[in-house]
Amino acid sequence: MLFASVIFLVTLIFIFWRPWNLPLWIISSFGAFFVFIFKLVNLKDIIFISELVWDSSLTLIGLIILSFSLEALGFFNFIAREIVSLSKNKSNYKINTNKLMFLLLIFVFLLTAFLGNDGAILVITPIVIALFSTLKDIKKSMILNLFLLSVSFLCDASSNTFIISNLTNIITAKYFNLGFLEFAKIMFLPNLLVLFSTLFMVYFGFLKALPREIEIRTHLGKVISKKLFIFCIFYLTLFVASFFMAEFFNLNTSLFALCGSLFFWFLVYCIKKRKALNVIRQAPWSIFIFSFGLYMIVFALHKSGVSNVLYILYDILSQNKLSAIFGTGFISAFLSSIFNNLPMTLIGNLALKDFPTEMIYAHLLGVNIGSKLTPIGSLATLFWLGLLAKKGIQISFWQYCKFSFFVTIPILMCSFLGIIFQ
């Protein structure tokens, strides 16, 4: 157990530290190489892991290609422009910060449901930065940081709507054979409570400290026509509906995700060739190697007995429905915030194999929402921090934790109520 734990911790440190700006897939590949060389995993384990990872990773790639294709078309700029327009006060045409935050969070909630948390966070972040690019420095840093933290939080916290809304959902659904419709029905109420409680916490906890009105000049770039926008909405609806078909015909999620996203990419290519080619270049093709390597390391931990410890804890908690849901969720939340939610998803799944379904959903809420307690808790947050660094925006560890500690625990508890009252 000790050797597997050391490899796991060293790999995590390198992932968060990123020395010499090494790509994440190289770091996880080194860790996977060591667990294989030291016979902590064997070929049979590798086959099992590849069966678990390939479908989820290709689905994520498909969702991000679709997100970037919509962005290249100007779809999100159209929505952002409408949000700004709706946020203006009729009397003086200044932006009402409360309205703007409310509309942006609703947009993020829907965006995450259809395109997943990773795609959503990569799309919404440049939009928010562009919205506040004309503000004065002092005012800009305070307002911009709050809006960035709020939308980033909801991208992960509300990624429970569909199986495709988060990589953790895809992996867990495949492992436990959860249906797309069943998942959506059970997670509908918890996710709705996440939205309402986020709006409440952000408004009463932070928005009152900001000026009620701001004057901004937007630089959102080109937008699409209304007809093309309606077509995109129609296509997204069909795209999500296709996953219900995948369940009905017992086909892999990635087949519909990749085919649907590549077909839409081809349509974008016919309109904007250069931007469409950039979409393919920017797609995270290395996510499969990264996920595969990381799960090899986590599986070595599982074989060394770490998941047995969790099994004992889950067995104690499962005696009562209330303790089963809250206990499982908080364990997943706490460990995700320390060790990242991707490793915790796999370890938790392996340990929860013989337990009630509600514990599986509580586990997912824990890894999706609780991972926001720290900036190292989720893959989407790591993407987000990297994107902010490229834009020259710094959010300190203290700033992040001050916001996340205030909102995460109450919102996580509200989401658990959504499972209990079903």
Secondary structure, 3 states (H helix, E strand, C coil): CHHHHHHHHHHHHHHHHCHHHCCHHHHHHHHHHHHHHCCCCCHHHHHHHHHHHHHHHHHHHHHHHHHHHHHHHCHHHHHHHHHHHHHECCCCCCEEHHHHHHHHHHHHHHHHHHHHHHHHHHHHHHHHHHHCCCCCHHHHHHHHHHHHHHHHHHHHHCCCCCHHHCHHHHHHHHHHCCCHHHHHHHHHHHHHHHHHHHHHHHHHHCHHHCCCEECCCCCCCCCCCHHHHHHHHHHHHHHHHHHHHHHHCCCCHHHHHHHHHHHHHHHHHHHCHHHHHHHHHHCCCCHHHHHHHHHHHHHHHHHCCHHHHHHHHHHHHCCCHHHHHHHHHHHHHHHHHHHCHHHHHHHHHHHCCCCCHHHHHHHHHHHHHHHHHCCCCCHHHHHHHHHHHHCCCCCCHHHHHHHHHHHHHHHHHHHHHHHHCC
